[in-house]
Amino acid sequence: MSMLGAINAKRQRGEMTMEKAQTAWRDLLRHLQYGTEGYFLGRYNGSVNLVLYGRKDVEGKKPD
C-alpha cells in the first residue's frame, strides 16, 4: 500500500495526472504475487478493474 500511497501523494500534489497515476499503479501491481497462487488486484471507484494479475484483458473494464 505504501507504494501506491507514494504515487497517490504525487497525484494529489498535482505532480502527476490521474491517468499517469493509474498507469503507475497498474505497472506496480501487474506482476506482484503473494505465496504461490495469490495475486493483487486494483479497482477504481470500487468497480472498474485497474489491474488483475494475469488478466490484462480486463483492465479498464467493469467486472461482469
N, C-alpha and C positions, 0 to 999 in steps of 0.2 A: 504494500500500500504506500510505503514511503516513496517508492519510485514514481508512482502515479501522482502522489501529492506534490512532488517537486515540479512535475510538468504542469499540474493544475495551478500552482502558485505563479508560474511564468505566464500562464494564460490570464489569470486574474490581474496581474500587473500590466497586462497589455503587451507583453513581450512576445506573445505567440497567439495566433488566431485559434479559434475552436477547431477548425479543420486541421491545422498543423498539430494541435494537441491530440486530437483523436488519432491521427496517423502515428504519432509518437507512442501513444498508449497501445495501439494495435501492434506496433513493431516490438514493444517490450513483452507483451503478453502472448503473442502468437506462438512462440515456441517453448514457453515455460510449462513445466510439468511438476507435480509433486508425487512422490512414490513412483511406482511403475505404471500405474494406469490413471492417475489423477491428472486433471488439467484445469486451467483457468479459463474463465470466460468473462467478457465485459459487455455490459449493456448500457445504452444511453437512455436516460429518462425511464429506465426500467423496462423498455420494450424493444428497442432496436439493437440488434447484435452488432457490437463493435468488433468483437473477435471471439472465436470459438476454436480451440485447439484442433488442428487438423481439418477444419471446415471453412476454408476461405470463401467458399461459395455462398455462405450465409451472412457474410459481413455486410453491414448496411441494410439488412432486412429484418422485418419483424418475424419472430418465430411463428410457426403455424399453430 
